[in-house]
Amino acid sequence: MLRTFALRHNNYLRVAPLPHFVLGLCLGMIVTLCWLAAEFYRDGHHLGFATSVAIALSWVTGAFFSVADIVSRYREYLRIKAMLADKGYSDKIFKAVASSRCQRDAAIWAAKQSGYGSLAKKVYHRLGYRWYHVMPDVLVKNPFRIFTPSFLWTAFRPGKKSKVNG
């Protein structure tokens, strides 16, 4: 039981290392800003207190999106791992999730656990992706796309889109 728990949490970390780093940064900033807000409150600086709390709340939003991304990448990892177990290796599986660094990390970890790790890395290398390609392709082309509902839907809901008859 303890081993299963440890392996599952190791997978959470390995599937989404970048969102975990961002989550740690957000939590560190939240703690720092709450400490600063408490100091301002103790000293009677109401403007400093209100400003620190407002900035801390913005970091809470960042932490929320990091957790949502971590959960989404873990679901994607499970989906890709199941596809590799059912159908075996296919370049199509990895090309479908190539547009984001977080998706590539999840796919590579699923491939490593399925025995296809080096093949998955070669696919992304052939497509021109390197370790420093962090931003999703959509945001590189248009940074304001992050504010659209379609981007948020595709970012946090992995898998095929279901077709609605109507």
ABEGO torsion letter per residue (X at the ends): XAAAAAAAAAAAAAABAAAAAAAAAAAAAAAAAAAAAAAAAAAGBAAAAAAAAAAAAAAAAAAAAAAAAAAAAAAAAAAAAAAAAAAEBBAAAAAAAAABAAAAAAAAAAAAAAGAAAAAAAAAAAAGBBAABABBAAAAABAAAAABAAAAAAAABBEBBBBBBX
